[in-house]
């Protein structure tokens, strides 16, 4: 039994039936969350936790850790503890800012991931985003190449929703988004995406992604090289609000 969920139901006076109604699921589904400790879909977790006046992590702790790919877990631990995150993407929207539909399209594209795995991986990606909604979230600075805004991932409706979600996210004080315009020629970003995470003790770790799996780097020379790349790509960007204006403009073109 999920004791945390049971206690939250008792303390708020909610029943399985009333919680199911608020979340928009069948009461049998909530029963499975309670009695079998099933993990709800990310959007259902958020609604249920809000209804029960709890943080998601209070009721379903370490959700995304349970579902993470084994090779991704070391980086996820770093990401969860980070005070600042600096992300550069040249091909797709960063995972921490993806909508559910966009994430599904990215993971489905190419047909390399079995359909039975896609839903699990999408749910994991959505769960990771909870770090941006906690009481003391990390400061996230995301730099995107303009090509990311114009690549038709999932089709026009998915792209419009994704770009509007980026614009909305940019209004939060702990999220800054910058775009490298297409007028920029060669720059360090053409060598690939990366993320830098700063820990509470000020140590910095990096993450590089490829077709097989991600790589966590912490050697001083490697971090220095990634920091240099970050300074280069950051220097080529539009300002935050210029970037947001461009994102909104391109979003309207996806009709």
N, C-alpha and C positions, 0 to 999 in steps of 0.2 A: 504494500500500500504506500502511496505517496502521502506521508504524514504531514508534510508542509502544506499540501493542498487541502487535506482534511481539516487542519487547524484553521487555515484561512477561510474556509467555508463556514466553520463554526463561529469564528470571531465576527464575521460580517453578516451572519444570519442567512447567507445564501444557501440554496439547495442545489443538488445536481441539476434539477430541472430549470431553476432560475438562472444559473450560470450558463447552461446550454442555450437558453433563450437570448441572453445578452451577447454571447459569443457568436451565435448563429450556427450551432451544430446540433446534432441529435443528442438527447440525454445519454444514450448508450455510449456515445463517444466520450463524454465527460466521465462516465463510469469507468471506462477503460483508463483514462488519465489517472483516476483516483485509485482504482483497485489493482491495476496491472502496471502502474507507473509508466504508462505509455507517454511518449513525448509529443505534444501537439505541434501542429504546423506553426511556423514563426509568427504569422499574423494572429493566429488564435492565442498563442502564448501572451502576446502583447495585450490583447483585449481582455483576456482572462485576468492577467495580473493587475491591469488597471481597474477592472471591476472589483477585484478583491483587495485593492489598495495596497498592493505589494510590488516589489521589484520582481522582474521575471526570474532573476538569479536566486531570489528567496524561495521560489517554488520549484524551479527546475535548475538547480545549480550545475555548472559545468556541462551545459547541454552541448555546445558546439565541440567541446573537447571529446565527448563520447563519439561524435559523428565524424570527426576530422580524419582525413587520410593520415596514415601513420607517418609518412615522410613530412607532412605539413605541421605536425604537432609541435616540433621545436620552435618554428617561427610563430605559431599561434600563441604559445606561452609568452614569447617576447612581445608580440602585438598586444596581448591582454594587459601587460604590465607597463607598456610604454606611456610616457608623458607627452611625447610628440612623435608624429609620424609624417615623413616626407615621402611622397609617392610620385613617380613619373610613369606615365603610360603613353605609348605611341600607337597602340592598336585598339584597345578597348577601354571602357570606363573601369576604374579601379573597383575591385570586388566589394570594398567597404561602402561604395556609393551606387552599386547596381540595384535596379529594380528587380523584382522577382521575374517578370517576363523577359527582361534583358538577360539576366543570369541564365535563365533556361535556354534562351536562344544561343548564347555563347557556348554553353555546355553541350547542347545538342548539335551544334554546327560541326560538319565534317563527319558525323556518324561514328566517331571514334570511341565514345562512351556508351556502354549499353543503356538502353532506355530504362532498365530496372534500376540503374544507378543514378540517373539524372535527377530524379526527385530528391533523393537523399543528399546529393551534392548541392542542389539549389537550397534546400533547407539549411544545410550547414553554412552556406554563404550568407543567408539571411540572418542566421544566429550570430555570426561574427559581428554583424553590424550593431549589435546591442551595446558594444563598447562605446559607440558614439552617442548613446542615449542614457548612459549612466550619470550619476550625480556629478562626478568629476571626470569628464571624458578627456581623451587625449586631444591635443591640438593637432588637427590634420591639415596639412597643406598638400593639395593635389594639383599636379601639373599634367595637362593633357595636350597632346598634339591635336591641332584642329581636325586632322583626318578622323579622329575618334568620333567627332560630332557628325561627320558626314558619311560614315560607313553604315550601310543599311542593315544593321544587325536586328533580325527579327521582324523587319518590315517597318513601314512608316508609323503605324500606331505605337509600336513598341519604342521606336526611336523618339517620338514626340513625348511619350510618357517619361522616358528616361531623361531626356534633356530638361524637361520641366522639373523633374525630381532633383536634378543637379542644381538648377537655379534656386529651388526652394532650400536645398541643403546649404547653399552658400549664404543664406541669411542667418544661419546659426553662428554665434560668435566664435566657436571653436573650429569652424571649417572654412578654409580659404581655398578657392579654386582659381587656377590660372591656365590660360590657353596659349600655346605657342602657335602663332598664326601661320597659315600656309605660305605666306610670303617669305618666311625664313627658309633659307637654303640648308646647307649641311650644318649640323650642330651635334652635340654629344648625344642627343636623344636618339639619333638614328642607330645607335649601337644596341638599343634595347631598353626595356623597362627595368625599374628597380624601386626598392623601398628602403628608407632609412628609419630606424626606430631608436629613440633615445629613452633609456631607462631612468627610473628615479635617481639612481646613483650617477647619472650622466654618462654612463657607458653607451656606446653606439653600436648597433648591429645592422647589417644589411641583408637584403633578400633579393635574389635574382631568380627569375622564372625561365623555364624552357619547356620543350615539348614533352619531356619525360617527367620531371619533377622540379621542385624549387630547391634552391641552395641558400643556406644561411651562412653569411660570412662575418667574421669578427676580427680577422688579422688586421693589424694597424695599417699595413700598406694597402690592403684591399679597401678598407674604409676610407682611407685618404683618396683613393682613386674614385670611389663612388661620390664622395663629397665634392670632388672637383667636377665630376659630371653634373651633380646637382646644381652647383653654382653656374655652370654653363647653361643648362636648360632653363633655370630660373631667370637668368639674365636675358633670355630671348622672349619671355612671355609678355602678354598684355597685363595691365593691372587687374586686380581682382574684379572691380566693377566693370571695366571694359570687357573682361572675359565673360562675366555674367550676361552682359548685354548681347554679346555674340552668341552665347549659348541659347538665350531666349529667341534671338533672331533665327537661328538655324532650326530651333524647335518648331517655329511657325511654318518653316518650309516643308516639314514632314507632315503633309496632309494626306 
